[in-house]
Structure formats: C-alpha cells, structure tokens
Amino acid sequence: MRSRHFAILGAAIVMAACGCWLERKPDYPKWRDRVELFADVEKLAVAPVRENGRIEWPREIGAEQFAVIFADEVVRQARFRVIYPRNLLAAVEEANRETLLRCQTESRPPAADEIIKLERSEEDVVAAGRAAGADAVLVVTVNDFEAYPPKRVALNVRVYFCATPPRDAQDMIRMSEAGVPLEVPAALRDKFIWERQKHYDSLRKNTQTGMESYAGKHAGNTGFGAELFPNSTDRFLRFVAYDLTGILCSDANRYKWLRYDSEPAPGVPAASPDEKGPSGFKPEHSERGVRK
C-alpha cells in the first residue's frame, strides 16, 4: 500500500516538473461569465411560473400569483424596471390579436409559431417578453412542490434576452457557449444569460437558517417568527422568491465590480461599484402601480 502511495506521489512530482499539472477547475460554472450581459438589461419581464410535471398548487397560490411574488421581490432589490405578469399577459393577448387580424386580412390561418402560448415553451415566453417591450425575461420553472408541511420546492430560474443580443455582447456569448446548460433550447442558447437551480426543504438546516434570517427582517410586529414559515405557503414562497432574487440581482450587479476592478480608460474617472450603472434602478422605474 505504501509503495502505491509513493508511486502516485512520484507521478505527481514528475507531472509538475514537466509542466503537466492539471489546472484547477473554476469554482463557478462558465456561464457565470455571462453576467456582464446584465449591463444591457434594464427592463425585466416576469413571466407566470411554469410547471414541469405534476405539481399540486394550493388554491390560494397560482402560477401567476407566485410570479407576482417574484416580481415584488425584484422591485425591492431596486435593480431592474419590472414588467409584472399581468402586463406581460396583456401584451401577449394584444400581440395574438394583431396576428389573427393580419392573418384574416391575408386570408390564411395563423401558423403555429405565430401565436404566443406561454404554456408551450420557453421560446414563447421570450416572445412574450419581446411583445411587452422587455430587454429580458425571468422564467421560473417549478419541478417539485409540497404544499403541506413540512414544505419544500425545487425550481430553476433563468433569464433570457428578449431580442437579439447587442452586437458588443456577441463575442462574450460565443466564448461562454460551452457553459450554457444543455437543457436550454437550441433556439435560445444565444439569448441565455443566467440560471439558478435550487431546492428548498423546510426540514433542512440551510433553509431553516435562511427562513430565520428572512423572518427577522420581514415578520414585523406580528408576533410570529420563522416557525410560521414552514406552515404558511405564502410566507414560504416569499422567502424562496426573496432568496433567489437576491442572488439574481447580486449577479446582475457583478459586472460593475468587474469594471471597477479593471483599470479605467485614460481620462475616464473610476466609478464606485455602489453607483448606479446605465441599467441601474431609479425610484420611478417601479411599475407595480400599473399591475392591479
């Protein structure tokens, strides 16, 4: 056994001496290199939550309402202008109406891909965001959900460009193509910006710790703490949305840190990463007033 260990050690020394030492893999997926693309995203649409497989939603929380919870949390992060699900649905209805009128004028039935159906595919969701005038769209897919205590939910969240990415982003997109998740449809790979896959289980310590922190900030004077969250669907899902949108907006602002760390161009003063960038949120950018 000792001779085997010495053999492995000897081989490692030889590889290092020959310059053959394997490079350490990065601590994050390659697609995180795309976070600089958020510099071109100012207006973010939030689509109704998609369901992948059999999921039993409680009556008081529907796919659109869960998406509204996400939209509310994005607004609180003060990073994007937000298009709420109801406004996105209204834009889809208007776009489909115009398509049907055009096809009627042309005396032909609409092609399958001319009508936007959000439940059909992520391509349709991106088309809906484009119809609503968004720069990008947030797509939440729930893969598993337990409505009864102890609650749990497994979901993945993606952000796509709605239109053709800006020309100055094309090189970055090509360089990070290898890191795009295989599940992303081929038609959307050049529009992909960001993804997170998370599993929240109220029996797990990390979820409980997160809920305790969230409850301390948002429970107010109700007299209830984190013990209520595993039993309340609304509070549990609000914690999930809060956690995920916090990660999203932190990554969306990461490009500012990258630019801050680099040397400024001659004659251009360095900017603090705390300053709002060209896509920064301003108080009047909240569109929550028009969603009701």
N, C-alpha and C positions, 0 to 999 in steps of 0.2 A: 504493500500500500504506500509506504514511504517512497519507494522508488518511483511509483506512478506520480506522486506529488512533485518529486524533484524533476521528473520528465516534463510535466506541464509547466513548471516554473522555468525550466531551461528553454522550452519552446517560446514562452512569453518574452524572455530576455533576448532571444535571437530575433524575434519579430520586431521588438522595439529597436534593436541595434540596426536592423535592416530598413527601418522606416516603414514597416508593415503594420504598425499598431492600428487596430481598428478605431475609427473615430467614434466618439460617444454620441449617441443619438440625442437630438434636441429634446428638451423637457416638454415641448408642446407640439401639437400636430402642425404640419407645414401650412395648412390652410389659415392658421393664425397670422401668417404673413399678409393676408388679405385685409387685415383690419385697417390698413391705411386707406382702403377704398371707402371707408366711412366718411372720409373728408368730403366726398361728393354727395353725401346723403343728408339732406336737410328735412325733407318731408317723408315721414314713415307712416304707411298704412298698416293697420292691424286687422287681419282677416279673422272671420269666425273660426273657432277652433275645429280642427279636423279630427275625426275619429278613425283609428286604424284597427279594425277588428270589432268584436263585440264588447261594447262598453255600456254599462248601465248608468246613465246620468240621473242624479236626483231631480225631482220635479222642479225644485226651486232654482236650479242652476242648469242652464242650457249652454250649448256650444257658443252662441253669440254672447251670452252674459259672461261666460268665463273669459272671452276675448275682451269684453269691456273692462273686466278687472285688470287684464294685462295692459290695456290702453291707459287706464287710470295710473298704473304704476309707472309706465313710461313717462307720462306727463310729470309725475312727481320727481323723476330723475332729472328733469329740465335739460334734456339733450336734444330732442327732436321736436319738430312740429308733428302733431299726431292726427291722423285721419281715423276716426272711430269706425267700428264695424258697420254701424247703421248707415253712415255716409258712404262706406265702400259698397254696401248692398244697393244703395240708391244709385250709385254710379253704374253698377252692373246692370240694373234694371233699365236705366236710360240708354246705355250702350246697346243692349239687346233690342230695345225698342227701335232705335235708329237702324240697326242691322235688318230687322224684319221689314221696316218701311222701305229700305233700299232694295231688298230682295223682291218686295212686292212691285216696286217700280220696274225692276228688271225682269219681272215675270218668271221668277225661278225660286225654288225653295232654298233656304239657307244651308250652307254646308255645315257639317258637324262642328268644325273648329271655328265657325264664325259666331256661334252662340257661346257665351261665357257661362259655365256651370261650375260653381265653386266646389261642389262635392266630387267633381270628376277627377281633377288632377291639380298638381301644384302649378302647372303651366297656366291653367285657368285662373288660379289665384293671382299669379303675376300679371296676367292680362287685366284682371280686375283692378289691381293697384295702378296699372298704367291708365286705365279708364278714369280712375279717381284723381289722376294728376300727381301721384306719389313718386318720389325718387326711388323708394324701396318699399318692400312689403315684408311684414313679420308673419311667418307661417308657424303655427303651433299645432303639433300632432300629438294627440294623447294615445298611447299604446296600451295602457292598462290603468284602471281606476277602480278603487274600492271605496264605495260611498259610505259603508258602515264602519264604525270604529273597530279597531284602530285603522285609520285611513292611510291610504297610500296612492301614489300616482306615478306613472312612468311616462315621460314625454320627451320629445325632441323639438327644438325651436330653431328655425332657420330664417335668414334674411337674404332676400334676393334683390338685385336691381330690377326695376320695372321696365326700363327702356334699355337701349343698347348702352353698355358702359362707356364712359368718356374715353376719348382717344388716348389721353395720357395715362389711363389705367390699363391699357391693353398689355403692355409689357409685364406688369405685375401679375396680371391674370394668367398669362402664358407661363410665367416662371413658377407659379404656385398650382398649376393644373394637377400635378401628381398628388397633391394633398387634399383634393376635393373628395368628400365621401363618395363611395361607389353608389350609394343609394340615390344620389342626386340625379334626376333625369338628364339624359344627354342634351336635350334642348335647353337646359338651364345651367349647364356647367360654367358657361362664361358669365352668367349673371349671379352665381353664388358668391356670397360674401362671408357668411358666418353661420355657425351651428353650435348648439349645445345639446347633449343628451343627459338627462338627469332622472334619478329615481328617488322619490321622497317617501320614506316609510316612517310613520309616526312612532314606531317601536324602536327605531334606530337612534343611537346616541347623537350622531351628527345632525339629524333632522330635529331631534328634541332640543339640542343646543341652539339651533337656528331659530326655532319657534320661540324659545325663551327670550332670545335677543329681540326678535320682532315684537313679541308681546310687550316687552319693557318699553319699546318705543311707541307702540300704537294702541295698546289696550286702554290708555287714558285712565279715567277715574271710574271705570265700570265695576271695579272690584274683582274682575276675572283676570287671571294670568294665563300662562302658557298651557295650563291644564285644560282650558276650554278648547284649544285649537284642534286636538285630535278628535274632538266630538262635534265640532262645527264645520260643516262643509265650506261655508262661506269664508270663515277665518283661515281654514287650512289652505284653500286655494289662493286666498290673498297673500298668504305667506309664500307660497310657491311662486306666484307671479312677482312678488317683491324680490325674492332671491334671484330669479332668472333675469329680470330686467335690470337688476343691479349689476350682474355680470355683463349683460349686453352693453349697457351704457359705459361701463368701465372700459371694456374693449373698444367701444366706439370712440372713446376719447384717447385711446392709446397712441394714435397717430400723432397727437400733439406732443406727447412725451418723446416720441421718436424724433420729431422735428426739433424739439427743444434740446435734445442731447447732441444733435448734429451741429456743425459749425454754420453760422448764418452766412449768407452771401455777403460779399463786400458792400458796405454802405447800407445794409439792412439790419436794423437793431434786433437783438434776440427777443423773443416773446416768451413770457411766462406761461407754463403749461396750464395755469389756472385761468388764463384769459380765454374768452370765448373765441373759437376759430370761425372760419367762414360759414360753417354749418352749425354754429352754436345756437342754443335755445335763447329766446328772449321772452319776457313775460307775455307779450301779446300773441305769441305763437301758439298758445294752447287753444285747441279748437273744441274743448269739451263742452262749451256753451251751445254748440250747434248740433250736438248729438241727440238731444232729447226732443 
